[in-house]
Amino acid sequence: MRIDQIIPAFHQGDAIGDTAYHMKRFFLSQGFQSEIYCLSRDSGLENDSRLFDEFPPPISSDICLLHFGLPSPLTKALIDMSSRKVIIYHNITPSKFFQNYSEEMARITDIGRKELEILVPHVELALADSEYNRQELVDCGYKNTEVLPLFVDFSKYNKPIDRMTYDLYKDGRTNILFAGRVVPNKKIEDLIKVVFYYKKYVSPLVRLIVVGKTSSLPGYYKGLVQLADEFYLKPEEILFTGHIPDEEMFALYKASDVFLSLSEHEGFGLPFIESLVFDLPVIAYDCTAVSSTLEGAGILIKNKRLDYIAELVGLVARDAEVRKKIIDGQRERLKRFQEMKLDEFLLKSLKGLFP
């Protein structure tokens, strides 16, 4: 019996790609035939996947899982298959966030939402990596839904950090970290405003570090740079790293004082879990999947009073007792997350489709 996964793009170090790879290994360990088929992939992943052009037609007792997070030809391909059909929904950012920056991105996300609805009558099981995403599936009309959080390879966080990066940024400034793509739903402009207030009213020794790809929407990134300039924030006070190696990213987690997210749309939020790994206190705007991912850990804020947020950052960064309480709570959440038996749950969910 085959249990195959299809994914539009298979990326090294990507949360969805890591999940697909973990699932493939698990299926193989259980005696199933299993492969990852993709439309494109990073160099070096040739031995771990095959291109979708090579996908052999399944039989009716086989299972095919589509990792769905953007529109692609794989949607129609799944509909046309004779196998049992499953999707794993990783969320689509609403088009409203892109309308002022890219008509093409807004169009693509709208198409993705339509494809999600088109799949409803063809899919027997719809998995989602957060309760927020599961509720979106229910709203679309899916009947058989379950939450299957992302598989996280915690062993990779044991890598040695880049010591030069750590020493460079552990310089006495309050480091405010954010990790994620530089796109409008992440509301990085609000982070810049918090830093401006912090510098003026709390302490001049502050730095915002944004780790993530800056090329997705050049117009948005250019606007952020201009905004920082308008607030007279110097290059040493606002740092956009772009995509960096794990060792450097882990060093920044360790060198930072607070992880601050004012994002207004998160499907899961892997950087929240990574912050828990590195004992970095989290302050986050309470929206979409944030509360279910943190599950009581960190500090959730209900509104965006930038003065309040800046003062809160200062308190968390400087008050050892407050910081300890937050980290203790985050460690408890991390332990619960690590103890989830996701492999067993996945197999149990799929057994209803077995012949």
Stockholm file with secondary structure:
# STOCKHOLM 1.0

chainA/1-355         MRIDQIIPAFHQGDAIGDTAYHMKRFFLSQGFQSEIYCLSRDSGLENDSRLFDEFPPPISSDICLLHFGLPSPLTKALIDMSSRKVIIYHNITPSKFFQNYSEEMARITDIGRKELEILVPHVELALADSEYNRQELVDCGYKNTEVLPLFVDFSKYNKPIDRMTYDLYKDGRTNILFAGRVVPNKKIEDLIKVVFYYKKYVSPLVRLIVVGKTSSLPGYYKGLVQLADEFYLKPEEILFTGHIPDEEMFALYKASDVFLSLSEHEGFGLPFIESLVFDLPVIAYDCTAVSSTLEGAGILIKNKRLDYIAELVGLVARDAEVRKKIIDGQRERLKRFQEMKLDEFLLKSLKGLFP
#=GR chainA/1-355 SS CBEEEEEEEECTTCHHHHHHHHHHHHHHHTTCBCCEEEEEECTTCGGGCEEGGGCCCCCTTCEEEEEESSCCTHHHHHHHCSSEEEEEECCCCCGGGTTTTCHHHHHHHHHHHHHHHHTGGGCSEEEESSHHHHHHHHHHTCSSEEECCCCCCGGGGGSCCCHHHHHHHCSSSEEEEEESCCCGGGCHHHHHHHHHHIIIIICSCEEEEEEBCCCSCHHHHHHHHHHHHHTTCCTTTEEEEESCCHHHHHHHHHHCSEEEECCSCCSSCHHHHHHHHTTCCEEEECCTTHHHHHTTCSEEESSCCHHHHHHHHHHHHHCHHHHHHHHHHHHHHHHHHHHCCHHHHHHHHHHTTCC
#=GC SS_cons         CBEEEEEEEECTTCHHHHHHHHHHHHHHHTTCBCCEEEEEECTTCGGGCEEGGGCCCCCTTCEEEEEESSCCTHHHHHHHCSSEEEEEECCCCCGGGTTTTCHHHHHHHHHHHHHHHHTGGGCSEEEESSHHHHHHHHHHTCSSEEECCCCCCGGGGGSCCCHHHHHHHCSSSEEEEEESCCCGGGCHHHHHHHHHHIIIIICSCEEEEEEBCCCSCHHHHHHHHHHHHHTTCCTTTEEEEESCCHHHHHHHHHHCSEEEECCSCCSSCHHHHHHHHTTCCEEEECCTTHHHHHTTCSEEESSCCHHHHHHHHHHHHHCHHHHHHHHHHHHHHHHHHHHCCHHHHHHHHHHTTCC
//
